[in-house]
Amino acid sequence: MTCMGEAKLVEALGTMQENTTLQRRNHDKEKLVMVEACDAREDEKGPYRLERGVQRGTCRDSCLTRTIMEVTQVLHMNRGAGETSYANNSLLQQKAIRLTKAMREEAISNLYRSMVPGRLTMADLGCSSGPNTLFVISEVIKSVEKLCQELNHSSPEYQIFMNDLPGNDFNNIFKSLANFKEKLSEEIQAGCGTCFFAGVPGSFYGRIFPNKTLHFVHSSYSLQWLSKVPEGVENNKGNIYMASTSPANVLNAYYEQFQRDFSLFLKCRAEEIVEGGRMVLTFLGRRSNDPSSKECCYIWELLAMALNDMVSKGMIKEEEMDTFNIPQYTPSPSEVEVEVLKEGSFTINGLEVTEMPWNAFDSECSLHTSVSDGGYNVTKCMRAVAEPLLVSHFGEAVIELVFSRYQHILIERMSKEKTEFVNVSISMTRKP
Ligand SMILES: C[S@@+](CC[C@H](N)C(=O)[O-])C[C@H]1O[C@@H](n2cnc3c(N)ncnc32)[C@H](O)[C@@H]1O
């Protein structure tokens, strides 16, 4: 024992699951923080090293690594504006945003007409960084300004909150604000209300705004991310997400985590949104009632194939593979609806399901002629999203090899099958 008493360490470890990757209870936090400060350890199962997912260390060859990965600290899209950045590889997500334009316009128009706010306060949750971050905000402002002209109203002020986890590249957003404002004033010739921007770091699975302050909340392609990998999925061996071969307890654990997270999300937003306020959410989801259906799980199953191939060649330890699970749940429309009805604070105005090809550069949902381009694009899109999670668990050294294998697999599969993502969107009003 190097930095804490044996009794304390045993107590702390006793509260942990055997495979601690991405799995921990909140009430373990304090004990684990003590453990984190320590280094190489030994218990009844032999030597191991405890480390946090946020900073990967080297481990003695023979020892078992137990990574404690905190989703709120590890999860972020690839930062910056480079080749593999989310900013440069988020066309797919932008397409999803475009698909819900009508839903947003209905929400904003009804909201504005019923309240005529002098200051319109809106929040984009899970805004990330790049062209999509300000896309919805600009669209909402344009819709409101158009309404103001039609109704002969003066423009409201706009208070705009951009939320994401603390690891998000907020600096990149802030740097782009001057350009954004300039472009907006060029586009809205008649003039536009003053915009006040603020970044709000923190998890949307908790309170992030004061009571009754928001008129409009938007979130796209963010709520499928869970607050953590569900507990009790240790037997999901060889898989990294729900898959056709996942045991039933794994599927249940994922669903229950989604229920807990989404109901907490609704409860928090119900406090923060004014009566009559509106919320439009889009999840990466599925149509099928089967949570392990191909339409939502296949993209991760193919990544698991790449990782398993590296396990078979001794490039990744089997134990590392078996302790990695993606903290995501892609719900069906009825699963989303059930949670909203159960929580009870919102009326549902609309629920929609849409599809998009995996390759965002495909203009139609059919097999693309340039399949290799498609595989390349999808790999880049997935890399921008999943690389930080993979690096924190498997380390930087294997990443290029993982994604080159993944690309080969994607090219091969996309040449044979029609591959689509499913979006589930819901529009709601805060009840009085
Ligand atoms: C795929 S990106 C979507 C970004 C943007 N909305 C878009 O459509 O391009 C998902 C974002 O959700 C954020 N996110 C995931 N879980 C979150 C949480 N609990 N609280 C806040 N943001 C979260 C991620 O950090 C990431 O930036």
PDBQT file of the ligand as one rigid body, heavy atoms in Angstrom, charges set to zero:
ROOT
HETATM    1  C1  LIG A 501     -22.726  14.271 -31.682  1.00  0.00    +0.000 C 
HETATM    2  S1  LIG A 501     -22.507  15.730 -30.752  1.00  0.00    +0.000 S 
HETATM    3  C2  LIG A 501     -23.845  16.714 -31.339  1.00  0.00    +0.000 C 
HETATM    4  C3  LIG A 501     -23.450  18.165 -31.387  1.00  0.00    +0.000 C 
HETATM    5  C4  LIG A 501     -24.461  19.084 -32.055  1.00  0.00    +0.000 C 
HETATM    6  N1  LIG A 501     -25.678  19.176 -31.312  1.00  0.00    +0.000 N 
HETATM    7  C5  LIG A 501     -24.731  18.652 -33.465  1.00  0.00    +0.000 C 
HETATM    8  O1  LIG A 501     -25.890  18.333 -33.771  1.00  0.00    +0.000 OA
HETATM    9  O2  LIG A 501     -23.816  18.651 -34.277  1.00  0.00    +0.000 OA
HETATM   10  C6  LIG A 501     -23.084  15.276 -29.127  1.00  0.00    +0.000 C 
HETATM   11  C7  LIG A 501     -22.695  16.294 -28.065  1.00  0.00    +0.000 C 
HETATM   12  O3  LIG A 501     -23.428  16.023 -26.867  1.00  0.00    +0.000 OA
HETATM   13  C8  LIG A 501     -22.570  16.297 -25.779  1.00  0.00    +0.000 C 
HETATM   14  N2  LIG A 501     -23.072  15.630 -24.582  1.00  0.00    +0.000 N 
HETATM   15  C9  LIG A 501     -23.173  14.301 -24.355  1.00  0.00    +0.000 A 
HETATM   16  N3  LIG A 501     -23.640  14.069 -23.116  1.00  0.00    +0.000 NA
HETATM   17  C10 LIG A 501     -23.858  15.283 -22.549  1.00  0.00    +0.000 A 
HETATM   18  C11 LIG A 501     -24.332  15.709 -21.281  1.00  0.00    +0.000 A 
HETATM   19  N4  LIG A 501     -24.682  14.830 -20.353  1.00  0.00    +0.000 N 
HETATM   20  N5  LIG A 501     -24.447  17.030 -21.043  1.00  0.00    +0.000 NA
HETATM   21  C12 LIG A 501     -24.092  17.937 -21.990  1.00  0.00    +0.000 A 
HETATM   22  N6  LIG A 501     -23.626  17.590 -23.218  1.00  0.00    +0.000 NA
HETATM   23  C13 LIG A 501     -23.503  16.285 -23.492  1.00  0.00    +0.000 A 
HETATM   24  C14 LIG A 501     -21.229  15.763 -26.259  1.00  0.00    +0.000 C 
HETATM   25  O4  LIG A 501     -20.166  16.262 -25.500  1.00  0.00    +0.000 OA
HETATM   26  C15 LIG A 501     -21.225  16.235 -27.693  1.00  0.00    +0.000 C 
HETATM   27  O5  LIG A 501     -20.624  17.473 -27.854  1.00  0.00    +0.000 OA
ENDROOT
TORSDOF 0
